[in-house]
C-alpha cells in the first residue's frame, strides 16, 4: 500500500507520472493519493490534466496562511489518515511544506518514506526560502532517496546518506511533458493565440520567488524593458504572478510597451506549450530550469544561486542573477549571435529521458522484493536528443524490463 502526497502544482506535476505508473501496476500496489491542497486553484488544474482524483483532499488552503499554519493543519490531518490506512510506504516530492510535513507525519507513524527529487541543494538555508530547509529536513527522514541527477546523489553522500539508499532516476517532470505538449496545441486564451499569429519569436519571462521581491525584481524588469525596446521584432510574454508585489513592479516598469504582454498566470497545459514554442526563457523558477532544456531552449536564470547546477554545467542554463546590466548583455549576446545561441540550444538535457517514473517504481518493487531487476540509473551522457525528442541508447534495455 503506497500513499502518495502532493499539495502544489509543481509537486503534483512531478508526482503524476509516479501515480500513473502505480495505477498501471495495480496488481502489485494499492495506491492512496492524498492532496493537501496547499495551493488550491493551481493544484486543481493539474489534477484535471492528469485525470487524478485524490482519495483524500485536505483542502488546507486558507487566506493569508502562514507556513506555521500549513504545517500544523497538514500534520494533524495526515496523522489521522496514516492511522486509518497504515500504508507500507509514503512518497513525497520536492521541497514544499507538504513534502516535509508528509515525511515527518510518516516518521511519527514509523512508516518508510520515499523522496522523489531528493538531494537538491543550494547550501544557503534562506535561498530559496523555505524550500532549502524543507528538503534538507526531508532527507534526514527519508529511507529511499530518488535523486534526479548524479549531482543530487553526491550532495546526499556529503550528508552521509547510505549510498545503498540513493538511486539516480532522472526527473519525472520530463516524463510529464510527454502527456502535455503537442505540436498543434491551441491555447485556451484567444489573446495568446493572437500573439502567436504575429509570427514573431517569443521570449518567455517568469518571476515569483520571495527572495527576488522588491529591488532585485525591479532590476530584472528594467533589463527586460531594454530587451523589448532593443528587439522590437520579438514578443515578450510575461505571465505575472498574482502576488501584488510582483504585479505592481511588472505593471509599473513593463506596462504599455507594445511588444511586452503582461498576462494572467497560465494553467499547466498552456504554460508548458507556451514554453515549448519560446525562443528564449528568463526565469527564477526551478521547474522551468528543468523543463526548458528538454525543448532545446536557452534559459537565463534570474537567481544568485541554483539548486540545479547540472544545467549550468551542461550549458543549457546560464545563471545571470538580478543585475540589470548582466541580464541584458547576456540576453543580447544570445539574440544577436547565432553561434552562442546554438551552443546552449544544442546542449544535452541533464534532467531526464522520460523513464524516471518507471525506474522509481522498479526500485520500489525491488525494495518490497516483488522483483529483483537490476537498476540502470539515469545518465544524461547515455542519451541524445534529436528534434526535441529523447532517444534512448544505453538505457534501451529498460523497454524490455517494462
HELIX and SHEET records of a PDB file:
HELIX    1   1 UNK A    9  UNK A   24  1                                  16    
HELIX    2   2 UNK A   40  UNK A   50  1                                  11    
HELIX    3   3 UNK A   67  UNK A   85  1                                  19    
HELIX    4   4 UNK A   97  UNK A  108  1                                  12    
HELIX    5   5 UNK A  131  UNK A  141  1                                  11    
HELIX    6   6 UNK A  150  UNK A  158  1                                   9    
HELIX    7   7 UNK A  163  UNK A  165  5                                   3    
HELIX    8   8 UNK A  172  UNK A  180  1                                   9    
HELIX    9   9 UNK A  190  UNK A  197  1                                   8    
HELIX   10  10 UNK A  210  UNK A  212  5                                   3    
HELIX   11  11 UNK A  215  UNK A  230  1                                  16    
HELIX   12  12 UNK A  244  UNK A  254  1                                  11    
HELIX   13  13 UNK A  268  UNK A  276  1                                   9    
HELIX   14  14 UNK A  286  UNK A  291  1                                   6    
HELIX   15  15 UNK A  292  UNK A  295  5                                   4    
HELIX   16  16 UNK A  309  UNK A  314  1                                   6    
HELIX   17  17 UNK A  324  UNK A  336  1                                  13    
HELIX   18  18 UNK A  338  UNK A  345  1                                   8    
HELIX   19  19 UNK A  356  UNK A  367  1                                  12    
HELIX   20  20 UNK A  380  UNK A  382  5                                   3    
HELIX   21  21 UNK A  394  UNK A  396  5                                   3    
HELIX   22  22 UNK A  397  UNK A  401  1                                   5    
SHEET    1   A 7 UNK A  56  UNK A  57  0                                        
SHEET    2   A 7 UNK A  31  UNK A  35  1                                        
SHEET    3   A 7 UNK A   2  UNK A   6  1                                        
SHEET    4   A 7 UNK A  89  UNK A  93  1                                        
SHEET    5   A 7 UNK A 112  UNK A 118  1                                        
SHEET    6   A 7 UNK A 144  UNK A 147  1                                        
SHEET    7   A 7 UNK A 166  UNK A 168  1                                        
SHEET    1   B 6 UNK A 260  UNK A 264  0                                        
SHEET    2   B 6 UNK A 234  UNK A 240  1                                        
SHEET    3   B 6 UNK A 201  UNK A 206  1                                        
SHEET    4   B 6 UNK A 280  UNK A 283  1                                        
SHEET    5   B 6 UNK A 298  UNK A 301  1                                        
SHEET    6   B 6 UNK A 317  UNK A 319  1                                        
SHEET    1   C 2 UNK A 383  UNK A 386  0                                        
SHEET    2   C 2 UNK A 389  UNK A 392 -1                                        
END                                                                             
